[in-house]
């Protein structure tokens, strides 16, 4: 579900958009005018928030892009079991299990506070606070 729609020419670096149903962050947007009666074209490079894969696509300047809803919250790690962590949301005290990202596997311990993102229904740990 999209939070809002923006024209492709307004997708600046740092903007979150949906590319093929995957939430991505725009890294660059090259806008070119094609001719006398043509419309602007945008070559957009984006990186997936979930897995870090690069996506490049070309879109018309007037085409609308979907911006995903990203909810950020703080949580406390209750326990770490192999590749998963049981965390409790500090706002509503909901307890969920989330996969631990590779870069945090060594340093994440019980009792640590982390920043969790909910990207279109997929929950993930982004960083240790």
N, C-alpha and C positions, 0 to 999 in steps of 0.2 A: 504494500500500500504506500503510495507516494505522499509525502508531506506537502509538497508544492511542485509546480511546474515552472521551469525557467527556459527562456530561449537559449539556443546553443551558443550564441555570441556572448552571453552573460556568464558562461561557465568559466570562471577565473581559477587560477591555481589555488588549491586549498578547498574548493567547493566540493561537497559530496554529491554524487549523482548515481543513478542506477544504470549499469551497462549490462544488457542481457540478463536482467534480474538480479545482478550482483552489485552490492554497494561498493563504490569506488571513490577515491579521492583524485581530483583532477591535478595533474602535474604540469601540463602545458596545453594551450589552446591557440593554434595558429589559424587566424582568420584571413581568408583571401577573397578578393572580389574577382568574379570570373569573366565579366565582360559588360558590354553596353546594356544588354537586357537580361543579364544573368543575375542570379542571387549569390550572396556570400556563401562560401563553404567554410566549414570549421573542421580542422584536423585535431582531434582531441586525444591526448595521451592520459591515461588514468591507471592507477594502481589499486587493486582490490584491497579492501580493508580486512577481509577475512584471511586470505592466503598470500597476499603480496604479489600476485601475478599481474603483469603489465598488460593492459588492453589499449589498443589503438583503433580508432574508428573515424570515419568521415561522415559529417552530418550537414544538412542545409542550415544556414544561419537562422532561419525562422522556425526550424523544427524545435519542438519542446522536449526538454529532458526532465526526467523525474528526479526529485531530490528525496532521498530516504529519510525516515524518522530515526534518529539516533538518540537514545536515552542513556545518559551517563549517571552512574551512581557509585557511592562508596560502599565497600563491603569488607567484612572481616573473615579471614580464613579460619575455619573451625578445625579442619583436618586435611592432611595431604596424604592421598593413597595412590601410589605409583604415578600415573599420568593425570589423575583427576584431583580436584580440590573441592571440598565442601565449603561453601561460603554462605554467610548470612548478610543480607542486605541491611544496611544500617538505617534506612528510612522506614521500611515496612516490616523488618525482621523476618523476611521470607528466606528459607534455606534452599539452596540449589547446588547441584554438582556441575562443575565447569571443567573442561579440559585446560590444562596448564600449558601456556605457550613455551616453546623451546628456550627462549632467552630468559625465562623466569624459573625454570625447573630446578636449578641449583640453589637459588637464594630464597625461595618461598618456603616459609615455615608456618606452623600453627600460631595463631594470634596476630599475624601480619594484617595490615590494612591494604586493600587493593582498590583500583578503579575498574569498575565493570561497565561494559557497553552492551546495550541491547540494540542490535542492528537488525531491523525487520524481523524480530522474533528469535534471532540467534544471539545467545549471550556469550560473552568472551571477557577474559581478563586482559586489560591493556597494559597496566603498569602497577608497580608496587609503590605505595605512598610512604 
